[in-house]
Amino acid sequence: MLDIVTAAAPAATSDSPTDAPVRHAVALARGDGIGPEITEAVLGVLEVAGAPIDWHEVQMGEKLYLAGHSSGIDEAAWSTLRQTCTLLKAPLTTPQGGGYKSINVTLRKALGLYANVRPCMSYAPYVRGPAGMDLIVVRENEEDTYAGIEHRQTDEVMQCLKLITRPGCERIARYAFELARAQGRRKVTCMTKDNIMKLTDGLFRKVFEEIGREYPEIEQEHQIIDIGTARVATRPERYDVILTPNLYGDVLSDVAAEVAGSVGLAPSANIGRGFAMFEAIHGSAPDIAGKDLANPSGLLLSAVQMLAHLGLGDVASRVHNAWLKTIEDGVHTADMKGERTTKVVGCQEFGREVAARLGLEPASLTPRQYANTPAALTLAAEEAPKPAAKKVLHGVDVFLHWSPASGRDPHALAALLTSLPAEGLKLTMVTNRGVKVWPNGLPETWCSDHWRCRFEADGGTPSLPQVLWLLSAAVTHGLDVIKIENLYTYDGVPGYAAGQGQ
């Protein structure tokens, strides 16, 4: 089992460290749209709370994109981030079109922020939502379809690659269990779609179960993501810590936040081995920017996570409890308005109301208490590499762009392919959009212009030169080869999926 260490931003001390509190250097991005105004409200609360933080502002987002920085961030900002190791970030805008990549994804992947931690708890009856909901979504933050590897393959078909690695699964699974252990939580639920994606999601579940054996005191279960998400929406009290791959976690955490009350209230932490970023999960809402209508709660609660991460538990507790007391008193922004609302306020006044309640605790809602030790768990080292499996070539999937004027007849395509010289390889299957259409396909299956043609070993073990000879023959016969995927077995187990209907 790996050692677990805590990580916090580098801190500067005064000339009299025994008398003065340790001060922490934190990078600050004020964001786009409503970002600057919610940041102002949050900074006001933290200042009154006495948070010992030295802010280092960085420029990133829409203005940087439009100034010619394709990533939305410049070298000066990267330098500040590397020095502070902690970032509090308001929502940023990625311009539409023009091939711009999301700066949020760029930051998470470039800084190795492998764990996205999103607490979702209800504040009923003061904010609409179910009673008893208190869960944490732990989302893998670097892999999956968020690699953004996409290609147009034919006139009709686009492709997005889903990449899942064993080390990535090990890191996030262990983080989820360590977080549950550190917070005294009772259960970790893994959610995947491994009944369909048996290799990628199957690996995620397999690693979850392997790592889980090291935590026998924690209840463990697996659910398919669709029914799991439905149950979070209807019975959230049954969940404690939920572990998911990247895309599912993105969707599920927003669902859970909205069920709890509002996405506008939800905080988020992004944790890596040497860096942490804290951000509200809502967007930049340019339609209400500058109107003092925004709710700063999501960013404020993200700042609470940051304070706990830095080991400033007393300050984190005061701020969180003051916020709970504010909403318990019925002081709400317009988006929270309901039966318990006594006063509707704007963004800045809400911040002042929270600051005025510092030192108070809620009467009905459960007060929060954070420890004065760094709270963000990070892995001290990678898992030891597994022994390499025996890898044997078994065949090749050849992908074609094929749409003859005579019609898209899979039998005609198969006849053409079986006529190719393919020593050591035999056509065994043709699929269209993953569905087997030859042999014994159904005439009702609609076919696009994108075909997967599987050639497998025809006795013995094929070689890469034989695969290349097959491809050369296909091109010579006028076939448009898009790409290939070699078919390997690993210790005798196929490392490729069967076709649907095979």
N, C-alpha and C positions, 0 to 999 in steps of 0.2 A: 504494500500500500504506500502511496506517496505521502511525503510530509506535506502538511498544509501550513502556509505562512500567511500573515496579514500584510497588506500593502497599503501605504498611505503616501500622499504627496510629500515631496521634500519640504521641510519646514525650516524657517529662519528663526533664530532666537535673539532676544535683546542682550544688552551687556550684562543684565542681571537675570539670568535664566531662572533663578530660584524665586524671584519676585514677580516677574512678568510672564504672562501666558505664552506658550509656544504659538507662533503665528505661521499660518499656512499660505503658501503661494498657490493661487488657483487661477487658471485661464477663464475668461468670461467672453462669450459670444452673445451679443444682445439680439441678434436675429433679425428677421424680416417681418413685414406685416405688423402684427400685434406684438412681435417680439420685444421691441424697445420698451413699450409701456408695461408689459408684465414683468420684464426684468427690473424696471425702476421700482415697481411695487415690492418685488421680492427683496431687492437690495435694501430697501427701507426697513423691512422687517428684520433682516439679518443684522443691520447696523444697530437697531435698538436692542436686539437680543445680545449684542456684544460678541458676535462671532469673530474670532481672531483670524481674519482672512485678509490677505493682501491680493487685491484683484489685478489681473494682467489682461487687459482687453485685447482681443484678437479680431481681425476682420475676416469674415467668411460669408458665403452665401450669394445672394442675387447680384449685389453690386460687383463682387469679384468675378462672377461669371460674365457679366456684361462688359467688364473691363478687359476681358480676354483671357482670364484664367479658366481653362476648361474644367478644372476640378473644383472650382469655387473656393479655393483656398490658396494663399501664397506662401512663399518660403518663410517670411517673417512669422506668420502664424504657426507654421510647423515648428519653428525654432522655439517659440514660446511654449507650445504644447509639450515638447520634449523636456523643457526645463521644469515645468510645473507638475506634469504627470497627472493633472486633474483638470477637467473642463466642466463648467456649468454652461449649458447651451440652450438658448431660446430657439423656437422653431425657425427653420431656414426655408427659403424658397428655391427650388430648382426650376429654372425657366423651362417652359414647354418647348419641344422640338429642338432642332439643332444638334442632336446627339449628346446633350448634356447628361452626365451621370449623376445620380443622387449623391450629394455630399454626405448625407447620413451614412450611407453604405460605405462610401470611401473612408470616412473616419473610422468606422467600426473595423473594417478589414485592414486598413493601413496600420492601425494602432494595436491590432491583435485583440480586439475587445470581443472575446469569444462567447461571453455570457451576457444575455440581456435579461435583466431581472425586473419584473413588473408586478408589484403588489396590487391586489384589487380587493378592497374591503368596502362593505356597505356602511352607510351612515344613517340608516333608517331610525326613526321616522323623520329626521330633519332634512334628508335628501331622499328623493324617491329611490326605492331599491329594496331588495329582500333583506330580512333580518338574518344575522348569523353568517354572512358571507365574509370570509377572510382567507384568501388564497394568494399564492404567488405563482406566476407563470415564469418558468425558467426556459428561455428560448435560445437554442443554438444560433449564433449571430454572424457566422462567417461563411457558411457553406450553402448547400442546397441549390435551388434555382437562383439564389441571390448572387451567385458567381457572375451572373449576367452574360453568360456565354450563349449567344444566339446566332442563328444563321438562317437566311432564306435559302431553302433547298431546291424548290421548284417554283413554277408559276403559282401554285396553290398552297404550298406547305412551308410553314416556318417551324424552326426547331429551337428549343431551349434545353440546354444540358443541365441535368440535376446531378451534382457531385456531392457525395457523402464519403468522408474518410473515417477510418477506424480511430486515428488519434483525435480527430475532432469530436467523435462520439464519446470517446473515453473522457476527454476534458469536461464536456458539458454534463455528462452523467454523474461524474464524481462531484462536480460543483453542486449539482442539485441535491445530492445526498448529504454533502458537507453542510450546505445551507440549512437543510432540514434538521440536521443534528445540532448545529449551532443555535438555531432558534427554537429548539424543542418541539418541532413539528412531528406529527405522527405518521404521515403517509406521503409517498411520492407516486404519482400517477404518470406513466409514460403514454403519450398519444402519438400514433403513427397511422399510416395507411399501408401496413405491410401485407395486407391481404391482396393488394394489387401490385405494389412496388416491392416485390419480395427480396430483391437484392439491396437496394438503397435503404428503404425504410426497414427492411428486414435486418440489415446490419445495425441500424440505430437501436432497434428493440433488443437484438441479441446482446449488444454491448451494455445496454441498460440492465439486463438480467445478470450479466457477468459481474458488473460493478456492484449491483445490488446485493450480491451474496456477501459482500464485505460489511454490510449494514443490516444485520439480522434483526436489530431492534426496531427498524423502521418498516412499517407496512408498505407493500409494493403491489402495484397492479398495472396492467396494460389495457388500453381501450383504443378502438378504432377512432380516428380523429373526428369523423362526422357525427357519430352518436355521442362521443365525448363532448364535443362542442355544444350539441343540443342539450345535454344534461347540465353543462355549466350554466346554460341560459335558464334552465328550469329548476335545477336542484344544486345550486352552487355551494350549499353548505356541506356537501359530501366530499368536497375537494380541499386539499391542503397545499401541496406543492405539485405543480404540473410541469412535466418535462416534455419538450417538443423540438422537432427540427425547425429550421428557420421560417419557412413560409407559413406552416401551420401556426407557429407561435405568434407570428405577426397578426394573423387573422383572429386567433383565439384570444389574445390579450386585449384586442380592441372590443371583442364581444363581451369579455368578462368585465372590462372597464365600463362599458355602457350599461350592462346589467347592474353593476354596483351603484350606478348613479349617473355617470357621464364620463366620456373620454376626456372632457376638459378638467376632470379632477385627478386624472391618473398620472403618477410619476413613473420614471424609468431610470434604471441604472445600467450602464454598459461596462462590464468589468473585464480587464485583461490581466496578464501577469505583472505588468509594470505601469499600467495606466487605467484611469477610470473616467467615464463621461456620464454626466447626468443631464437628462432632458425631459421636458414634457412630451407626451406622445401625440398631442394634437398638432394640427397644421398652423400655418402662419396667418390664416383667416384675413386676407387683405381687404375683404369687403367691410370689415368692422374696424380696421386699423385706424388709429387716431381718434376714435370716438369715445374712448374711456368706457367701453362696454365689455372688454375682455375679462375673463376670469383668470387670475394669476395662480390659482390653486395648484394646477398640475406642475408648474415650474417651482412653486414654493415647496411642495411635497418632494419634488426631486432634489431640491436643496437640502431638505431634511435627510434624505438618503445620503447625500454628499457629506453632511456634517457627521453622520454616524460612521461613514467610511473613513473619515479623517480622525476618528476617535474623539470627536467633540460631542459626546453623548448628552451632557447636560444641556448644551445649547439646542441640540436636535430635539430633546424632550420638551423644552420650553416652547419652541416654535410649533411643534406638532400639537401640543396640548392647547396652545393659544388658538391655533386654527380650529381645532375641534370645538373649543368653547365658543368661538365666533359663530360657527354654523349652528351649534346647539342653541345659541341665543337668537337664531332666526335672522342673522345678518347675512344676506346672500347677494351674489350678483344675479343679473336677470336670468341667466341660464339655469340657476338653481331654484328659482321661485316656485313655491308650492304652499301647501296648507300651513306649514310651520314657519313660513317667512314673516318676519316682523318689520324688516327694513330692507329695501332693495338699494344697493349701492353700486357705484362704478368701480373700475379697476383700482384706482389709487386710493379711494376711500376704504375699499375692502382691505388693502394692505395696512392702512392706518388702524382699522378696527382690530386686526390681528395683533398688531404691535401693542395696542392699548391693553390687550389681555395677556401679555407675556407675564408669566408667574402664576396664572390661573389654570385650573384643570376643569375638564368637562364634568358635569354632574351625572349624566345618564350614559353617555358614550364612554367607552373604556379608555382611560388615560394611557398614553404611551410612555415607555421608559427605555432609553437607550444607554448602553454601557459606554464608559469613557475609555474604550479600547478600540482600535481600528476594527471595523466590522466586515470589510470586504475580503472574503476568502479567495486566494489565488493559488494556483498549483506551483509548487517549488520546482518541479521538473516534469518532463514528459513521461508517459508510461514507457517501460522498456520495450524496444521493438520486438515484435513477434517473429519467430523463426520463419524464414521464407518458405512458402509452400512449393511443392513440385508443380511447375507450370508446363502444361503440354498443349500445343496447338491442336485443335480438333476440327477447325473449319473456318469459314468466313461468312459474314453477312455483307452482301453487296447491295448498296442502295442506288436505285436508278430513278432518273426523271424520264418517264415513258408515257407518252400520250399520243399514240398514232391516230391518224385521221380515220382509220377503219374501226376505231373503238377500243376501249380499254378492257380487253378480254384477257383475264389472267391465264387462261389455257394457252392462248396464242403466245403470251410472254414466256410461259414455261416451256413450250415447244421450241422457241428460239434459244432459250438458255440451255436446254438439254442437248442442243445440237453443237454447243461450243466444245472445243477440245479442253478437257479439264481433268488431266491425269491426277488420280488420287483424290479427287473431289467429286461429289455427287449432289445435284440439286435435290433438296429434301422438302423445301417449303417456300412458298411465296406469301407474303403478307402485305396488306394495305392498311395503313394507319394502325398497325399492330394486330389486325385480324387476319387469320389464315384464309386465303382465297384459293390456294392450290396446295396440295391436291384436295379434292372433296370439299371445296368451298361451297357456300350457299349463293345462289343467283341473286338473292335479295340484297346482298352486301354491296353498298355503294363504294366505288373506288375512286380515289383521287389520282393525281399523276405522280405519286410518290410511292415507290415499291421497295420492300426489303426482300432480297432473294438469298436464302440460306443454302450454302454449300457445306456439306459435312464430309468427314473422312470416308472414303470409299475403300475401306480396308487399310490397315496400317495407320501411320501418322503423317499427315501432309506436311509439307515444308513451305516456308515463305516464298521460295522461288516458284513453287507450284501455284500459290495464290497470285503472284505477279503475272504468271503465264495466263491464268484465267482472266485477270483484268485486262491484259493486253488483247486477248481474244475477244472480250466483250466490246472493247473500244473499236477494234478492227471491224466488228459486225455492226457498227453504228449505234451502239448503246451508250447513253449518257450516264456515266458512272459519277455519282455525287460524292460518295465516300464509302469507306468500308469499316467494319468492326471485326477484328479477329476474334474467333471463338476459342477460348482457352478453358481447360479444366485445371483446378487447383486442388492438389492432393486427390484427384479423381472426381471432384465435385464440379459440375458445370458452373462456370462463371458468367453465364448468360441466361436470359429468360426464354421460356417457351413462347410461342405465338398464342394469341387468344384463339381458342378453339382447337388448338393442336392436341 
